Amino acid sequence: MKQVFCRDLGNDCDFKAAGNLEEVMAAVAAHAEQVHKIVLNDEIIEAVKGVMKEV
Ligand SMILES: [Zn+2]
């Protein structure tokens, strides 16, 4: 399972996403848009993958 903490992306935020790659990216995309008003682009997607951990 993969896990991403929003905090690791430089946000003061306790959100975390876990699941397979598709689920994590979908959850992060929805969270980023709703909470941080950010639409994921290639650069952000790379950053998300960079802080993604295998758990
Ligand atoms: Zn967040």
mmCIF file of the protein (N, C-alpha, C, O) and its ligand, coordinates in Angstrom:
data_MODEL
# 
_entry.id   MODEL 
# 
loop_
_entity.id 
_entity.type 
_entity.pdbx_number_of_molecules 
1 polymer     1 
2 non-polymer 1 
# 
_entity_poly.entity_id                      1 
_entity_poly.type                           'polypeptide(L)' 
_entity_poly.nstd_linkage                   no 
_entity_poly.nstd_monomer                   no 
_entity_poly.pdbx_seq_one_letter_code       MKQVFCRDLGNDCDFKAAGNLEEVMAAVAAHAEQVHKIVLNDEIIEAVKGVMKEV 
_entity_poly.pdbx_seq_one_letter_code_can   MKQVFCRDLGNDCDFKAAGNLEEVMAAVAAHAEQVHKIVLNDEIIEAVKGVMKEV 
_entity_poly.pdbx_strand_id                 A 
# 
loop_
_entity_poly_seq.entity_id 
_entity_poly_seq.num 
_entity_poly_seq.mon_id 
_entity_poly_seq.hetero 
1 1  MET n 
1 2  LYS n 
1 3  GLN n 
1 4  VAL n 
1 5  PHE n 
1 6  CYS n 
1 7  ARG n 
1 8  ASP n 
1 9  LEU n 
1 10 GLY n 
1 11 ASN n 
1 12 ASP n 
1 13 CYS n 
1 14 ASP n 
1 15 PHE n 
1 16 LYS n 
1 17 ALA n 
1 18 ALA n 
1 19 GLY n 
1 20 ASN n 
1 21 LEU n 
1 22 GLU n 
1 23 GLU n 
1 24 VAL n 
1 25 MET n 
1 26 ALA n 
1 27 ALA n 
1 28 VAL n 
1 29 ALA n 
1 30 ALA n 
1 31 HIS n 
1 32 ALA n 
1 33 GLU n 
1 34 GLN n 
1 35 VAL n 
1 36 HIS n 
1 37 LYS n 
1 38 ILE n 
1 39 VAL n 
1 40 LEU n 
1 41 ASN n 
1 42 ASP n 
1 43 GLU n 
1 44 ILE n 
1 45 ILE n 
1 46 GLU n 
1 47 ALA n 
1 48 VAL n 
1 49 LYS n 
1 50 GLY n 
1 51 VAL n 
1 52 MET n 
1 53 LYS n 
1 54 GLU n 
1 55 VAL n 
# 
loop_
_struct_asym.id 
_struct_asym.entity_id 
A 1 
B 2 
# 
loop_
_chem_comp.id 
_chem_comp.type 
_chem_comp.mon_nstd_flag 
ALA 'L-peptide linking' y 
ARG 'L-peptide linking' y 
ASN 'L-peptide linking' y 
ASP 'L-peptide linking' y 
CYS 'L-peptide linking' y 
GLN 'L-peptide linking' y 
GLU 'L-peptide linking' y 
GLY 'peptide linking'   y 
HIS 'L-peptide linking' y 
ILE 'L-peptide linking' y 
LEU 'L-peptide linking' y 
LYS 'L-peptide linking' y 
MET 'L-peptide linking' y 
PHE 'L-peptide linking' y 
VAL 'L-peptide linking' y 
ZN  non-polymer         . 
# 
_pdbx_entity_nonpoly.entity_id   2 
_pdbx_entity_nonpoly.name        ? 
_pdbx_entity_nonpoly.comp_id     ZN 
# 
_pdbx_nonpoly_scheme.asym_id         B 
_pdbx_nonpoly_scheme.entity_id       2 
_pdbx_nonpoly_scheme.mon_id          ZN 
_pdbx_nonpoly_scheme.ndb_seq_num     1 
_pdbx_nonpoly_scheme.pdb_seq_num     101 
_pdbx_nonpoly_scheme.auth_seq_num    101 
_pdbx_nonpoly_scheme.pdb_mon_id      ZN 
_pdbx_nonpoly_scheme.auth_mon_id     ZN 
_pdbx_nonpoly_scheme.pdb_strand_id   A 
_pdbx_nonpoly_scheme.pdb_ins_code    . 
# 
loop_
_atom_site.group_PDB 
_atom_site.id 
_atom_site.type_symbol 
_atom_site.label_atom_id 
_atom_site.label_alt_id 
_atom_site.label_comp_id 
_atom_site.label_asym_id 
_atom_site.label_entity_id 
_atom_site.label_seq_id 
_atom_site.pdbx_PDB_ins_code 
_atom_site.Cartn_x 
_atom_site.Cartn_y 
_atom_site.Cartn_z 
_atom_site.occupancy 
_atom_site.B_iso_or_equiv 
_atom_site.pdbx_formal_charge 
_atom_site.auth_seq_id 
_atom_site.auth_comp_id 
_atom_site.auth_asym_id 
_atom_site.auth_atom_id 
_atom_site.pdbx_PDB_model_num 
ATOM   1   N  N  . MET A 1 1  ? 0.847   -1.193 0.000   1.00 0.00 ? 1   MET A N  1 
ATOM   2   C  CA . MET A 1 1  ? 0.000   0.000  0.000   1.00 0.00 ? 1   MET A CA 1 
ATOM   3   C  C  . MET A 1 1  ? 0.884   1.245  0.000   1.00 0.00 ? 1   MET A C  1 
ATOM   4   O  O  . MET A 1 1  ? 1.958   1.264  0.602   1.00 0.00 ? 1   MET A O  1 
ATOM   5   N  N  . LYS A 1 2  ? 0.415   2.266  -0.677  1.00 0.00 ? 2   LYS A N  1 
ATOM   6   C  CA . LYS A 1 2  ? 1.166   3.524  -0.726  1.00 0.00 ? 2   LYS A CA 1 
ATOM   7   C  C  . LYS A 1 2  ? 0.505   4.551  0.178   1.00 0.00 ? 2   LYS A C  1 
ATOM   8   O  O  . LYS A 1 2  ? -0.704  4.513  0.406   1.00 0.00 ? 2   LYS A O  1 
ATOM   9   N  N  . GLN A 1 3  ? 1.306   5.456  0.683   1.00 0.00 ? 3   GLN A N  1 
ATOM   10  C  CA . GLN A 1 3  ? 0.802   6.453  1.614   1.00 0.00 ? 3   GLN A CA 1 
ATOM   11  C  C  . GLN A 1 3  ? 1.465   7.798  1.322   1.00 0.00 ? 3   GLN A C  1 
ATOM   12  O  O  . GLN A 1 3  ? 2.663   7.874  1.048   1.00 0.00 ? 3   GLN A O  1 
ATOM   13  N  N  . VAL A 1 4  ? 0.657   8.849  1.387   1.00 0.00 ? 4   VAL A N  1 
ATOM   14  C  CA . VAL A 1 4  ? 1.165   10.201 1.183   1.00 0.00 ? 4   VAL A CA 1 
ATOM   15  C  C  . VAL A 1 4  ? 0.616   11.096 2.291   1.00 0.00 ? 4   VAL A C  1 
ATOM   16  O  O  . VAL A 1 4  ? -0.582  11.100 2.577   1.00 0.00 ? 4   VAL A O  1 
ATOM   17  N  N  . PHE A 1 5  ? 1.511   11.842 2.898   1.00 0.00 ? 5   PHE A N  1 
ATOM   18  C  CA . PHE A 1 5  ? 1.097   12.843 3.876   1.00 0.00 ? 5   PHE A CA 1 
ATOM   19  C  C  . PHE A 1 5  ? 1.166   14.213 3.221   1.00 0.00 ? 5   PHE A C  1 
ATOM   20  O  O  . PHE A 1 5  ? 2.181   14.595 2.638   1.00 0.00 ? 5   PHE A O  1 
ATOM   21  N  N  . CYS A 1 6  ? 0.060   14.943 3.330   1.00 0.00 ? 6   CYS A N  1 
ATOM   22  C  CA . CYS A 1 6  ? 0.021   16.294 2.764   1.00 0.00 ? 6   CYS A CA 1 
ATOM   23  C  C  . CYS A 1 6  ? 1.126   17.158 3.371   1.00 0.00 ? 6   CYS A C  1 
ATOM   24  O  O  . CYS A 1 6  ? 1.703   18.011 2.697   1.00 0.00 ? 6   CYS A O  1 
ATOM   25  N  N  . ARG A 1 7  ? 1.412   16.924 4.654   1.00 0.00 ? 7   ARG A N  1 
ATOM   26  C  CA . ARG A 1 7  ? 2.450   17.696 5.341   1.00 0.00 ? 7   ARG A CA 1 
ATOM   27  C  C  . ARG A 1 7  ? 3.812   17.580 4.640   1.00 0.00 ? 7   ARG A C  1 
ATOM   28  O  O  . ARG A 1 7  ? 4.595   18.529 4.610   1.00 0.00 ? 7   ARG A O  1 
ATOM   29  N  N  . ASP A 1 8  ? 4.070   16.394 4.079   1.00 0.00 ? 8   ASP A N  1 
ATOM   30  C  CA . ASP A 1 8  ? 5.353   16.169 3.406   1.00 0.00 ? 8   ASP A CA 1 
ATOM   31  C  C  . ASP A 1 8  ? 5.473   16.972 2.118   1.00 0.00 ? 8   ASP A C  1 
ATOM   32  O  O  . ASP A 1 8  ? 6.560   17.096 1.553   1.00 0.00 ? 8   ASP A O  1 
ATOM   33  N  N  . LEU A 1 9  ? 4.358   17.513 1.662   1.00 0.00 ? 9   LEU A N  1 
ATOM   34  C  CA . LEU A 1 9  ? 4.377   18.343 0.454   1.00 0.00 ? 9   LEU A CA 1 
ATOM   35  C  C  . LEU A 1 9  ? 4.504   19.819 0.808   1.00 0.00 ? 9   LEU A C  1 
ATOM   36  O  O  . LEU A 1 9  ? 4.390   20.690 -0.054  1.00 0.00 ? 9   LEU A O  1 
ATOM   37  N  N  . GLY A 1 10 ? 4.743   20.088 2.101   1.00 0.00 ? 10  GLY A N  1 
ATOM   38  C  CA . GLY A 1 10 ? 4.994   21.460 2.521   1.00 0.00 ? 10  GLY A CA 1 
ATOM   39  C  C  . GLY A 1 10 ? 3.755   22.182 3.011   1.00 0.00 ? 10  GLY A C  1 
ATOM   40  O  O  . GLY A 1 10 ? 3.776   23.399 3.196   1.00 0.00 ? 10  GLY A O  1 
ATOM   41  N  N  . ASN A 1 11 ? 2.679   21.446 3.222   1.00 0.00 ? 11  ASN A N  1 
ATOM   42  C  CA . ASN A 1 11 ? 1.454   22.064 3.710   1.00 0.00 ? 11  ASN A CA 1 
ATOM   43  C  C  . ASN A 1 11 ? 1.297   21.816 5.212   1.00 0.00 ? 11  ASN A C  1 
ATOM   44  O  O  . ASN A 1 11 ? 1.667   20.756 5.718   1.00 0.00 ? 11  ASN A O  1 
ATOM   45  N  N  . ASP A 1 12 ? 0.747   22.803 5.913   1.00 0.00 ? 12  ASP A N  1 
ATOM   46  C  CA . ASP A 1 12 ? 0.457   22.639 7.332   1.00 0.00 ? 12  ASP A CA 1 
ATOM   47  C  C  . ASP A 1 12 ? -0.918  21.982 7.417   1.00 0.00 ? 12  ASP A C  1 
ATOM   48  O  O  . ASP A 1 12 ? -1.932  22.652 7.614   1.00 0.00 ? 12  ASP A O  1 
ATOM   49  N  N  . CYS A 1 13 ? -0.931  20.662 7.266   1.00 0.00 ? 13  CYS A N  1 
ATOM   50  C  CA . CYS A 1 13 ? -2.173  19.950 7.017   1.00 0.00 ? 13  CYS A CA 1 
ATOM   51  C  C  . CYS A 1 13 ? -2.001  18.506 7.482   1.00 0.00 ? 13  CYS A C  1 
ATOM   52  O  O  . CYS A 1 13 ? -0.935  17.923 7.287   1.00 0.00 ? 13  CYS A O  1 
ATOM   53  N  N  . ASP A 1 14 ? -3.021  17.926 8.087   1.00 0.00 ? 14  ASP A N  1 
ATOM   54  C  CA . ASP A 1 14 ? -2.920  16.568 8.628   1.00 0.00 ? 14  ASP A CA 1 
ATOM   55  C  C  . ASP A 1 14 ? -3.511  15.501 7.706   1.00 0.00 ? 14  ASP A C  1 
ATOM   56  O  O  . ASP A 1 14 ? -3.657  14.345 8.103   1.00 0.00 ? 14  ASP A O  1 
ATOM   57  N  N  . PHE A 1 15 ? -3.848  15.888 6.486   1.00 0.00 ? 15  PHE A N  1 
ATOM   58  C  CA . PHE A 1 15 ? -4.435  14.926 5.560   1.00 0.00 ? 15  PHE A CA 1 
ATOM   59  C  C  . PHE A 1 15 ? -3.424  13.856 5.172   1.00 0.00 ? 15  PHE A C  1 
ATOM   60  O  O  . PHE A 1 15 ? -2.246  14.134 4.948   1.00 0.00 ? 15  PHE A O  1 
ATOM   61  N  N  . LYS A 1 16 ? -3.922  12.621 5.099   1.00 0.00 ? 16  LYS A N  1 
ATOM   62  C  CA . LYS A 1 16 ? -3.082  11.571 4.525   1.00 0.00 ? 16  LYS A CA 1 
ATOM   63  C  C  . LYS A 1 16 ? -3.941  10.719 3.608   1.00 0.00 ? 16  LYS A C  1 
ATOM   64  O  O  . LYS A 1 16 ? -5.139  10.546 3.834   1.00 0.00 ? 16  LYS A O  1 
ATOM   65  N  N  . ALA A 1 17 ? -3.313  10.198 2.581   1.00 0.00 ? 17  ALA A N  1 
ATOM   66  C  CA . ALA A 1 17 ? -4.000  9.320  1.643   1.00 0.00 ? 17  ALA A CA 1 
ATOM   67  C  C  . ALA A 1 17 ? -3.266  7.993  1.624   1.00 0.00 ? 17  ALA A C  1 
ATOM   68  O  O  . ALA A 1 17 ? -2.037  7.949  1.682   1.00 0.00 ? 17  ALA A O  1 
ATOM   69  N  N  . ALA A 1 18 ? -4.033  6.903  1.542   1.00 0.00 ? 18  ALA A N  1 
ATOM   70  C  CA . ALA A 1 18 ? -3.423  5.582  1.498   1.00 0.00 ? 18  ALA A CA 1 
ATOM   71  C  C  . ALA A 1 18 ? -4.217  4.694  0.566   1.00 0.00 ? 18  ALA A C  1 
ATOM   72  O  O  . ALA A 1 18 ? -5.423  4.866  0.393   1.00 0.00 ? 18  ALA A O  1 
ATOM   73  N  N  . GLY A 1 19 ? -3.520  3.744  -0.030  1.00 0.00 ? 19  GLY A N  1 
ATOM   74  C  CA . GLY A 1 19 ? -4.167  2.817  -0.944  1.00 0.00 ? 19  GLY A CA 1 
ATOM   75  C  C  . GLY A 1 19 ? -3.213  2.481  -2.067  1.00 0.00 ? 19  GLY A C  1 
ATOM   76  O  O  . GLY A 1 19 ? -1.999  2.634  -1.931  1.00 0.00 ? 19  GLY A O  1 
ATOM   77  N  N  . ASN A 1 20 ? -3.766  2.021  -3.180  1.00 0.00 ? 20  ASN A N  1 
ATOM   78  C  CA . ASN A 1 20 ? -2.881  1.783  -4.318  1.00 0.00 ? 20  ASN A CA 1 
ATOM   79  C  C  . ASN A 1 20 ? -2.603  3.115  -5.016  1.00 0.00 ? 20  ASN A C  1 
ATOM   80  O  O  . ASN A 1 20 ? -3.195  4.139  -4.673  1.00 0.00 ? 20  ASN A O  1 
ATOM   81  N  N  . LEU A 1 21 ? -1.707  3.092  -5.987  1.00 0.00 ? 21  LEU A N  1 
ATOM   82  C  CA . LEU A 1 21 ? -1.264  4.337  -6.629  1.00 0.00 ? 21  LEU A CA 1 
ATOM   83  C  C  . LEU A 1 21 ? -2.436  5.150  -7.147  1.00 0.00 ? 21  LEU A C  1 
ATOM   84  O  O  . LEU A 1 21 ? -2.497  6.363  -6.943  1.00 0.00 ? 21  LEU A O  1 
ATOM   85  N  N  . GLU A 1 22 ? -3.370  4.483  -7.820  1.00 0.00 ? 22  GLU A N  1 
ATOM   86  C  CA . GLU A 1 22 ? -4.524  5.168  -8.385  1.00 0.00 ? 22  GLU A CA 1 
ATOM   87  C  C  . GLU A 1 22 ? -5.376  5.827  -7.301  1.00 0.00 ? 22  GLU A C  1 
ATOM   88  O  O  . GLU A 1 22 ? -5.797  6.976  -7.437  1.00 0.00 ? 22  GLU A O  1 
ATOM   89  N  N  . GLU A 1 23 ? -5.622  5.083  -6.227  1.00 0.00 ? 23  GLU A N  1 
ATOM   90  C  CA . GLU A 1 23 ? -6.443  5.606  -5.130  1.00 0.00 ? 23  GLU A CA 1 
ATOM   91  C  C  . GLU A 1 23 ? -5.774  6.787  -4.452  1.00 0.00 ? 23  GLU A C  1 
ATOM   92  O  O  . GLU A 1 23 ? -6.424  7.781  -4.128  1.00 0.00 ? 23  GLU A O  1 
ATOM   93  N  N  . VAL A 1 24 ? -4.473  6.672  -4.241  1.00 0.00 ? 24  VAL A N  1 
ATOM   94  C  CA . VAL A 1 24 ? -3.744  7.753  -3.572  1.00 0.00 ? 24  VAL A CA 1 
ATOM   95  C  C  . VAL A 1 24 ? -3.761  9.008  -4.433  1.00 0.00 ? 24  VAL A C  1 
ATOM   96  O  O  . VAL A 1 24 ? -4.020  10.100 -3.928  1.00 0.00 ? 24  VAL A O  1 
ATOM   97  N  N  . MET A 1 25 ? -3.490  8.865  -5.721  1.00 0.00 ? 25  MET A N  1 
ATOM   98  C  CA . MET A 1 25 ? -3.455  10.038 -6.587  1.00 0.00 ? 25  MET A CA 1 
ATOM   99  C  C  . MET A 1 25 ? -4.833  10.681 -6.689  1.00 0.00 ? 25  MET A C  1 
ATOM   100 O  O  . MET A 1 25 ? -4.945  11.906 -6.722  1.00 0.00 ? 25  MET A O  1 
ATOM   101 N  N  . ALA A 1 26 ? -5.891  9.857  -6.739  1.00 0.00 ? 26  ALA A N  1 
ATOM   102 C  CA . ALA A 1 26 ? -7.254  10.397 -6.811  1.00 0.00 ? 26  ALA A CA 1 
ATOM   103 C  C  . ALA A 1 26 ? -7.598  11.134 -5.531  1.00 0.00 ? 26  ALA A C  1 
ATOM   104 O  O  . ALA A 1 26 ? -8.195  12.210 -5.569  1.00 0.00 ? 26  ALA A O  1 
ATOM   105 N  N  . ALA A 1 27 ? -7.216  10.548 -4.381  1.00 0.00 ? 27  ALA A N  1 
ATOM   106 C  CA . ALA A 1 27 ? -7.521  11.170 -3.101  1.00 0.00 ? 27  ALA A CA 1 
ATOM   107 C  C  . ALA A 1 27 ? -6.755  12.478 -2.938  1.00 0.00 ? 27  ALA A C  1 
ATOM   108 O  O  . ALA A 1 27 ? -7.295  13.473 -2.456  1.00 0.00 ? 27  ALA A O  1 
ATOM   109 N  N  . VAL A 1 28 ? -5.483  12.462 -3.350  1.00 0.00 ? 28  VAL A N  1 
ATOM   110 C  CA . VAL A 1 28 ? -4.664  13.668 -3.243  1.00 0.00 ? 28  VAL A CA 1 
ATOM   111 C  C  . VAL A 1 28 ? -5.206  14.757 -4.170  1.00 0.00 ? 28  VAL A C  1 
ATOM   112 O  O  . VAL A 1 28 ? -5.264  15.928 -3.793  1.00 0.00 ? 28  VAL A O  1 
ATOM   113 N  N  . ALA A 1 29 ? -5.597  14.370 -5.372  1.00 0.00 ? 29  ALA A N  1 
ATOM   114 C  CA . ALA A 1 29 ? -6.123  15.344 -6.327  1.00 0.00 ? 29  ALA A CA 1 
ATOM   115 C  C  . ALA A 1 29 ? -7.388  16.004 -5.782  1.00 0.00 ? 29  ALA A C  1 
ATOM   116 O  O  . ALA A 1 29 ? -7.546  17.222 -5.863  1.00 0.00 ? 29  ALA A O  1 
ATOM   117 N  N  . ALA A 1 30 ? -8.288  15.189 -5.225  1.00 0.00 ? 30  ALA A N  1 
ATOM   118 C  CA . ALA A 1 30 ? -9.546  15.714 -4.682  1.00 0.00 ? 30  ALA A CA 1 
ATOM   119 C  C  . ALA A 1 30 ? -9.263  16.614 -3.482  1.00 0.00 ? 30  ALA A C  1 
ATOM   120 O  O  . ALA A 1 30 ? -9.846  17.691 -3.359  1.00 0.00 ? 30  ALA A O  1 
ATOM   121 N  N  . HIS A 1 31 ? -8.375  16.175 -2.605  1.00 0.00 ? 31  HIS A N  1 
ATOM   122 C  CA . HIS A 1 31 ? -8.025  16.948 -1.415  1.00 0.00 ? 31  HIS A CA 1 
ATOM   123 C  C  . HIS A 1 31 ? -7.356  18.262 -1.789  1.00 0.00 ? 31  HIS A C  1 
ATOM   124 O  O  . HIS A 1 31 ? -7.705  19.314 -1.254  1.00 0.00 ? 31  HIS A O  1 
ATOM   125 N  N  . ALA A 1 32 ? -6.409  18.205 -2.694  1.00 0.00 ? 32  ALA A N  1 
ATOM   126 C  CA . ALA A 1 32 ? -5.674  19.403 -3.095  1.00 0.00 ? 32  ALA A CA 1 
ATOM   127 C  C  . ALA A 1 32 ? -6.621  20.455 -3.669  1.00 0.00 ? 32  ALA A C  1 
ATOM   128 O  O  . ALA A 1 32 ? -6.487  21.650 -3.405  1.00 0.00 ? 32  ALA A O  1 
ATOM   129 N  N  . GLU A 1 33 ? -7.571  19.981 -4.452  1.00 0.00 ? 33  GLU A N  1 
ATOM   130 C  CA . GLU A 1 33 ? -8.497  20.909 -5.089  1.00 0.00 ? 33  GLU A CA 1 
ATOM   131 C  C  . GLU A 1 33 ? -9.465  21.511 -4.073  1.00 0.00 ? 33  GLU A C  1 
ATOM   132 O  O  . GLU A 1 33 ? -9.706  22.718 -4.064  1.00 0.00 ? 33  GLU A O  1 
ATOM   133 N  N  . GLN A 1 34 ? -10.017 20.643 -3.214  1.00 0.00 ? 34  GLN A N  1 
ATOM   134 C  CA . GLN A 1 34 ? -11.036 21.108 -2.265  1.00 0.00 ? 34  GLN A CA 1 
ATOM   135 C  C  . GLN A 1 34 ? -10.452 21.955 -1.150  1.00 0.00 ? 34  GLN A C  1 
ATOM   136 O  O  . GLN A 1 34 ? -11.010 22.993 -0.794  1.00 0.00 ? 34  GLN A O  1 
ATOM   137 N  N  . VAL A 1 35 ? -9.325  21.513 -0.595  1.00 0.00 ? 35  VAL A N  1 
ATOM   138 C  CA . VAL A 1 35 ? -8.787  22.163 0.604   1.00 0.00 ? 35  VAL A CA 1 
ATOM   139 C  C  . VAL A 1 35 ? -7.758  23.230 0.260   1.00 0.00 ? 35  VAL A C  1 
ATOM   140 O  O  . VAL A 1 35 ? -7.742  24.296 0.876   1.00 0.00 ? 35  VAL A O  1 
ATOM   141 N  N  . HIS A 1 36 ? -6.901  22.956 -0.716  1.00 0.00 ? 36  HIS A N  1 
ATOM   142 C  CA . HIS A 1 36 ? -5.805  23.878 -1.003  1.00 0.00 ? 36  HIS A CA 1 
ATOM   143 C  C  . HIS A 1 36 ? -6.016  24.666 -2.287  1.00 0.00 ? 36  HIS A C  1 
ATOM   144 O  O  . HIS A 1 36 ? -5.192  25.503 -2.656  1.00 0.00 ? 36  HIS A O  1 
ATOM   145 N  N  . LYS A 1 37 ? -7.133  24.392 -2.969  1.00 0.00 ? 37  LYS A N  1 
ATOM   146 C  CA . LYS A 1 37 ? -7.447  25.090 -4.224  1.00 0.00 ? 37  LYS A CA 1 
ATOM   147 C  C  . LYS A 1 37 ? -6.318  24.942 -5.235  1.00 0.00 ? 37  LYS A C  1 
ATOM   148 O  O  . LYS A 1 37 ? -5.987  25.873 -5.970  1.00 0.00 ? 37  LYS A O  1 
ATOM   149 N  N  . ILE A 1 38 ? -5.740  23.749 -5.252  1.00 0.00 ? 38  ILE A N  1 
ATOM   150 C  CA . ILE A 1 38 ? -4.646  23.446 -6.172  1.00 0.00 ? 38  ILE A CA 1 
ATOM   151 C  C  . ILE A 1 38 ? -5.118  22.376 -7.151  1.00 0.00 ? 38  ILE A C  1 
ATOM   152 O  O  . ILE A 1 38 ? -5.685  21.359 -6.752  1.00 0.00 ? 38  ILE A O  1 
ATOM   153 N  N  . VAL A 1 39 ? -4.879  22.616 -8.422  1.00 0.00 ? 39  VAL A N  1 
ATOM   154 C  CA . VAL A 1 39 ? -5.131  21.571 -9.413  1.00 0.00 ? 39  VAL A CA 1 
ATOM   155 C  C  . VAL A 1 39 ? -3.804  20.906 -9.737  1.00 0.00 ? 39  VAL A C  1 
ATOM   156 O  O  . VAL A 1 39 ? -2.820  21.575 -10.053 1.00 0.00 ? 39  VAL A O  1 
ATOM   157 N  N  . LEU A 1 40 ? -3.790  19.601 -9.654  1.00 0.00 ? 40  LEU A N  1 
ATOM   158 C  CA . LEU A 1 40 ? -2.542  18.871 -9.877  1.00 0.00 ? 40  LEU A CA 1 
ATOM   159 C  C  . LEU A 1 40 ? -2.054  19.044 -11.310 1.00 0.00 ? 40  LEU A C  1 
ATOM   160 O  O  . LEU A 1 40 ? -2.806  18.878 -12.270 1.00 0.00 ? 40  LEU A O  1 
ATOM   161 N  N  . ASN A 1 41 ? -0.773  19.382 -11.424 1.00 0.00 ? 41  ASN A N  1 
ATOM   162 C  CA . ASN A 1 41 ? -0.126  19.376 -12.736 1.00 0.00 ? 41  ASN A CA 1 
ATOM   163 C  C  . ASN A 1 41 ? 1.028   18.370 -12.675 1.00 0.00 ? 41  ASN A C  1 
ATOM   164 O  O  . ASN A 1 41 ? 1.233   17.724 -11.648 1.00 0.00 ? 41  ASN A O  1 
ATOM   165 N  N  . ASP A 1 42 ? 1.770   18.239 -13.755 1.00 0.00 ? 42  ASP A N  1 
ATOM   166 C  CA . ASP A 1 42 ? 2.832   17.230 -13.809 1.00 0.00 ? 42  ASP A CA 1 
ATOM   167 C  C  . ASP A 1 42 ? 3.860   17.422 -12.701 1.00 0.00 ? 42  ASP A C  1 
ATOM   168 O  O  . ASP A 1 42 ? 4.348   16.459 -12.109 1.00 0.00 ? 42  ASP A O  1 
ATOM   169 N  N  . GLU A 1 43 ? 4.179   18.696 -12.431 1.00 0.00 ? 43  GLU A N  1 
ATOM   170 C  CA . GLU A 1 43 ? 5.181   19.010 -11.410 1.00 0.00 ? 43  GLU A CA 1 
ATOM   171 C  C  . GLU A 1 43 ? 4.713   18.550 -10.029 1.00 0.00 ? 43  GLU A C  1 
ATOM   172 O  O  . GLU A 1 43 ? 5.475   17.961 -9.263  1.00 0.00 ? 43  GLU A O  1 
ATOM   173 N  N  . ILE A 1 44 ? 3.439   18.832 -9.729  1.00 0.00 ? 44  ILE A N  1 
ATOM   174 C  CA . ILE A 1 44 ? 2.893   18.447 -8.421  1.00 0.00 ? 44  ILE A CA 1 
ATOM   175 C  C  . ILE A 1 44 ? 2.777   16.921 -8.329  1.00 0.00 ? 44  ILE A C  1 
ATOM   176 O  O  . ILE A 1 44 ? 3.053   16.336 -7.281  1.00 0.00 ? 44  ILE A O  1 
ATOM   177 N  N  . ILE A 1 45 ? 2.374   16.294 -9.411  1.00 0.00 ? 45  ILE A N  1 
ATOM   178 C  CA . ILE A 1 45 ? 2.264   14.833 -9.420  1.00 0.00 ? 45  ILE A CA 1 
ATOM   179 C  C  . ILE A 1 45 ? 3.629   14.197 -9.136  1.00 0.00 ? 45  ILE A C  1 
ATOM   180 O  O  . ILE A 1 45 ? 3.721   13.219 -8.394  1.00 0.00 ? 45  ILE A O  1 
ATOM   181 N  N  . GLU A 1 46 ? 4.673   14.753 -9.723  1.00 0.00 ? 46  GLU A N  1 
ATOM   182 C  CA . GLU A 1 46 ? 6.026   14.244 -9.459  1.00 0.00 ? 46  GLU A CA 1 
ATOM   183 C  C  . GLU A 1 46 ? 6.392   14.443 -7.996  1.00 0.00 ? 46  GLU A C  1 
ATOM   184 O  O  . GLU A 1 46 ? 7.007   13.571 -7.382  1.00 0.00 ? 46  GLU A O  1 
ATOM   185 N  N  . ALA A 1 47 ? 6.013   15.596 -7.431  1.00 0.00 ? 47  ALA A N  1 
ATOM   186 C  CA . ALA A 1 47 ? 6.307   15.879 -6.027  1.00 0.00 ? 47  ALA A CA 1 
ATOM   187 C  C  . ALA A 1 47 ? 5.561   14.895 -5.129  1.00 0.00 ? 47  ALA A C  1 
ATOM   188 O  O  . ALA A 1 47 ? 6.111   14.412 -4.139  1.00 0.00 ? 47  ALA A O  1 
ATOM   189 N  N  . VAL A 1 48 ? 4.318   14.604 -5.474  1.00 0.00 ? 48  VAL A N  1 
ATOM   190 C  CA . VAL A 1 48 ? 3.522   13.646 -4.691  1.00 0.00 ? 48  VAL A CA 1 
ATOM   191 C  C  . VAL A 1 48 ? 4.183   12.266 -4.729  1.00 0.00 ? 48  VAL A C  1 
ATOM   192 O  O  . VAL A 1 48 ? 4.308   11.594 -3.704  1.00 0.00 ? 48  VAL A O  1 
ATOM   193 N  N  . LYS A 1 49 ? 4.599   11.862 -5.911  1.00 0.00 ? 49  LYS A N  1 
ATOM   194 C  CA . LYS A 1 49 ? 5.271   10.555 -6.024  1.00 0.00 ? 49  LYS A CA 1 
ATOM   195 C  C  . LYS A 1 49 ? 6.581   10.569 -5.242  1.00 0.00 ? 49  LYS A C  1 
ATOM   196 O  O  . LYS A 1 49 ? 6.998   9.542  -4.708  1.00 0.00 ? 49  LYS A O  1 
ATOM   197 N  N  . GLY A 1 50 ? 7.225   11.723 -5.174  1.00 0.00 ? 50  GLY A N  1 
ATOM   198 C  CA . GLY A 1 50 ? 8.489   11.830 -4.462  1.00 0.00 ? 50  GLY A CA 1 
ATOM   199 C  C  . GLY A 1 50 ? 8.360   11.636 -2.971  1.00 0.00 ? 50  GLY A C  1 
ATOM   200 O  O  . GLY A 1 50 ? 9.295   11.160 -2.327  1.00 0.00 ? 50  GLY A O  1 
ATOM   201 N  N  . VAL A 1 51 ? 7.204   12.000 -2.398  1.00 0.00 ? 51  VAL A N  1 
ATOM   202 C  CA . VAL A 1 51 ? 7.020   11.856 -0.950  1.00 0.00 ? 51  VAL A CA 1 
ATOM   203 C  C  . VAL A 1 51 ? 6.187   10.619 -0.612  1.00 0.00 ? 51  VAL A C  1 
ATOM   204 O  O  . VAL A 1 51 ? 5.888   10.359 0.553   1.00 0.00 ? 51  VAL A O  1 
ATOM   205 N  N  . MET A 1 52 ? 5.820   9.865  -1.643  1.00 0.00 ? 52  MET A N  1 
ATOM   206 C  CA . MET A 1 52 ? 5.008   8.670  -1.441  1.00 0.00 ? 52  MET A CA 1 
ATOM   207 C  C  . MET A 1 52 ? 5.833   7.571  -0.775  1.00 0.00 ? 52  MET A C  1 
ATOM   208 O  O  . MET A 1 52 ? 6.974   7.309  -1.156  1.00 0.00 ? 52  MET A O  1 
ATOM   209 N  N  . LYS A 1 53 ? 5.234   6.941  0.221   1.00 0.00 ? 53  LYS A N  1 
ATOM   210 C  CA . LYS A 1 53 ? 5.941   5.856  0.919   1.00 0.00 ? 53  LYS A CA 1 
ATOM   211 C  C  . LYS A 1 53 ? 5.217   4.540  0.709   1.00 0.00 ? 53  LYS A C  1 
ATOM   212 O  O  . LYS A 1 53 ? 3.992   4.490  0.597   1.00 0.00 ? 53  LYS A O  1 
ATOM   213 N  N  . GLU A 1 54 ? 5.991   3.493  0.659   1.00 0.00 ? 54  GLU A N  1 
ATOM   214 C  CA . GLU A 1 54 ? 5.422   2.139  0.606   1.00 0.00 ? 54  GLU A CA 1 
ATOM   215 C  C  . GLU A 1 54 ? 5.219   1.680  2.044   1.00 0.00 ? 54  GLU A C  1 
ATOM   216 O  O  . GLU A 1 54 ? 6.161   1.660  2.835   1.00 0.00 ? 54  GLU A O  1 
ATOM   217 N  N  . VAL A 1 55 ? 3.988   1.313  2.377   1.00 0.00 ? 55  VAL A N  1 
ATOM   218 C  CA . VAL A 1 55 ? 3.716   0.896  3.768   1.00 0.00 ? 55  VAL A CA 1 
ATOM   219 C  C  . VAL A 1 55 ? 3.026   -0.464 3.773   1.00 0.00 ? 55  VAL A C  1 
ATOM   220 O  O  . VAL A 1 55 ? 2.712   -0.992 4.839   1.00 0.00 ? 55  VAL A O  1 
HETATM 221 ZN ZN . ZN  B 2 .  ? -3.686  19.140 2.694   1.00 0.00 2 101 ZN  A ZN 1 
# 
